[in-house]
Amino acid sequence: MAFASTALSQAAPAWHLFTRLGEAQILLPAMAAALLWLVAVARKPRMAAWWLGGTAAAALLTTATKVAFFGYEIGYAPLDYTGISGHSMFAAAVLPVLAGLLAGGCSSRWRQAAIAAGYALAAAIAYSRLPVGAHSPIESLAGLALGSMASGMALWAPPLPDKRPPVWLAAGLVAWVVSLPAGAPPSPTHGWVVRLSLAVSDRAKPYQRWQMHRDYRREQKRQRAAQASAKAPTYWR
């Protein structure tokens, strides 16, 4: 047990760095550059529209679940659910499509392998939300599934462009995504969502995960007491 605890503490900094690959401030600019290339050069406005629309819808739903929890106490304690993981969602929505575009001009087999690698990286980012203590398994899985649907809309509804992006664009996208986790400032998106939640719900403080579990335990205790009272014999005189 002591060895496992030490290993986890040593791995924590690496997980904190790796999990940043799922931040919106890193992935969305890369996505914007790819969208511009799709529309202006590859002449694939339909694919760009599917990708942008699917990702926007996924982001809206993810934000709505967080507002529902922080502002209105809507969660599910038995599954430790407080809202969809945004890192998992953005990773699954953006990285597989970027991988597919960067593999343009390659054979179908290589392109499918690149897309699969994009999904594998997104899955690893979703898992990374667990050791850093940011999300529960169900929240990470929900984000991964939602983002995968968004990227799937772009990858399989319209055909991918056969044209390969220029080397400078491909190198720039890879360098951006890989280098930013170590140098970018902390992402402000969580704070934005919290402030939005407080504004729309008129709460003074956001609802917290520990409060959800506390309230759940209290409700379970109240229900057990009510059941015990209902089963207690009644004596008539």
C-alpha positions, 0 to 999 in steps of 0.5 A: 500500500505504501509503495502504491501511494508513493508511485501515485504521488510521483506520477501525479505531476505527469498526469496533471501535465498530460490532462491539460491536452484536453483543455479548450484553450489548447484544442479550440484554437487548433480546431479553428485553424483546421476549420479555416483550412477545411473551408478555404483550401480543402473546400469542405464546408459541409465537413467543417459545419458538421464538426463545428456544429457537433462540437458546439452542441456537445460543449453546450450540453456539457456546460448545461450539466455543470450549471445544473450541478453548481447552480441547482444541485442536480447530480447523482451521488450513487454514481458520483456524477456532478456533470460531464467532463469538458476535458474528455469531451473536447479531446474526443471531439477535436483530436480524432478529426485533427488526426484524420486531417493530418493523415490526408493523402495517405492510404485509407488504412493509415488514415483509419489508424491515425483516427484510431490513435486520436480516439486512443489519445482522447481516451487516455486524456479522459482517464487522466481526469481520474488520478488528478481528482477532477472527475469520477469515472462516469463523468469522464466516460460521459465526456468521452462518449459525447465528444466521440459523437461530435467527432464522428459526425465530422468524420463519417457524415461527409467524406474526408478531404483527400488533400494533405494539409501543408507541412507548416500547418501540420507542424504548427498544429502538432507543436501547438497541441504538444507544447502548450500544456507545459507553458500555457496559463491555467485554463479559466473555463472552470471559473467562467462556468462557476460564475455563470452558474451563480449568475443564473441560479442566484446562489452565493456559492456553487454546490460542491461534490462533498455537499452532494454526498453529504446530502445523499447520506442524510437523505438515506438516513432519513429514509431508513428512519422513516421505514423503521418507523413505519414498520414499528408495531402500533399498540392500541389501548 
